[in-house]
């Protein structure tokens, strides 16, 4: 049961990381499109948004990494009793 839960946690955190990576890519694409479509100051605004999104994505990776670490510790603890 605990091992299966740990695997589920791994799948969920993997999905969250995939969504974060897609979000990061969308922000980058928005910045590129803004650079093509608008004056330099508009590009700067989109670059700021891109940076902000990248910071959020980094935090998501940190949090999902921490969740995986806890799940792995729990899994190792259970293995130690087996």
C-alpha positions in Angstrom: 0.0 0.0 0.0 2.7 2.5 1.0 4.9 1.5 -1.9 2.0 2.0 -4.3 1.2 5.4 -2.8 4.8 6.4 -3.3 4.6 5.4 -6.9 1.4 7.4 -7.3 3.1 10.4 -5.7 6.0 10.0 -8.2 3.6 10.0 -11.1 1.7 13.1 -9.8 4.9 15.1 -9.2 6.1 14.1 -12.6 2.9 15.4 -14.2 3.2 18.6 -12.2 6.8 19.0 -13.5 5.6 18.4 -17.1 2.9 21.1 -16.7 5.5 23.5 -15.2 7.8 22.9 -18.2 5.0 23.5 -20.6 4.1 26.7 -18.8 7.7 27.9 -19.0 7.7 27.2 -22.7 4.5 29.1 -23.2 5.9 32.1 -21.4 9.0 32.0 -23.6 7.0 31.7 -26.7 4.9 34.7 -25.6 8.0 36.8 -25.1 9.3 35.8 -28.6 6.0 36.7 -30.1 5.9 40.0 -28.2 9.3 40.9 -29.5 8.1 40.3 -33.1 4.8 42.2 -32.7 5.5 45.1 -30.4 8.0 47.9 -29.7 11.0 47.3 -27.5 9.2 48.4 -24.3 6.4 45.9 -24.8 9.1 43.2 -25.3 10.6 44.2 -22.0 7.2 43.8 -20.3 6.9 40.3 -21.7 10.4 39.5 -20.7 9.6 40.4 -17.2 6.5 38.1 -17.3 8.7 35.4 -18.8 11.2 35.8 -15.9 8.3 35.8 -13.4 6.9 32.6 -14.9 10.4 31.0 -14.9 10.7 31.8 -11.2 7.3 30.1 -10.5 8.4 27.1 -12.5 11.6 26.9 -10.5 9.6 26.9 -7.3 7.3 24.2 -8.6 10.3 22.0 -9.4 11.7 22.7 -5.8 8.4 21.7 -4.2 7.8 18.6 -6.3 11.4 17.6 -5.6 10.7 18.0 -1.9 7.6 15.9 -2.2 9.4 13.2 -4.0 12.2 13.2 -1.3 9.6 12.7 1.4 7.9 9.9 -0.6 11.3 8.2 -1.2 12.2 8.5 2.5 8.9 6.9 3.4 9.5 4.1 0.9 13.0 3.4 2.2 11.6 3.3 5.8 9.0 0.8 4.8 11.6 -1.3 2.9 13.7 -1.3 6.1 10.9 -2.9 8.0 10.4 -5.6 5.3 
